[in-house]
Amino acid sequence: MKAILEFNLPEDQIEFEESSNAYKLSLVIRELLGDMRSAIKHDCQTPEEEKEVIEKWRSHLYELIRDKEVLNIIEV
């Protein structure tokens, strides 16, 4: 099975770059989620109030991932 994405350059340059960099963006999101988890679970220096805010944003990010149906890109 093959999947071929086709772009008309230079008109579709932005779409091409977004598609080309999607995997890198997924890595950034995974790293961010991991950093947030570590701050909540393991960082003794982080005050509880900050942990609650981080958890709120982490939950919101997971919600956005589910809503946009990118579960196959980002494990939730």
N, C-alpha and C positions, 0 to 999 in steps of 0.2 A: 504494500500500500504506500502510495506517495501522496504528499500534500504539497502543493506549490502555491505560494503567494506571489501575486504579480502586481507590480506597481508601475504607474506611468510617471517616470521621473523627467523633469524635476517637479511636475505638478503635485505628485504624491509624496514629496520628500519627508514631510512631517509624519505621515502614516507609516512610511518605510522605516524611519528611525524609531518610532514607537514600537513597531513590530520587532525590529532587530534588537532592541534593548529590553524587551519584555522579560526575558529570563534574568537579566541583571537586576531588574526592578524586583522580581520575586525574591532574589537573594537578599536584597536590601530589606524587604519586608520581613523575611524570615529572621534576619539578624536583629532587626528592631524588636520583633516579638520575643525573641530569646533574651535580649537585653532587658526588656520590660519584665519578663518572668523572673530573671535573676535578681533584679532590683526588688521585686515583691517578695520573693522566697528566701533569698540568701544574703541580701545586703543589710548588715546590722547598722550601717551608718544612715540608712534612709529612714526618716521619721514615719510613723504610722500614717499620718495625714497624707504625706506624699505617696506612700504605697497605695492608699485608697484612690488617689487621683490617677496614678499610673494604671491601676487595675481597671478603673473606669474607661480610660482611653484604650487600653488593651482590649477590653470587651467590645468597645465600639469598633475598633479595627477589625476584630473577628466578625462582627455583625456585617460590616461593609463587605468583607471578603465573601461571606455567605450570600449576601444580597446580590452581589455582582456575579455569583456563580463561578468563582475562580478556585473552588475547592481542590481541583486537580493540580493547581499550581502551588497553592499554599496549604500545607497540612494544618487542619484545625482540630 
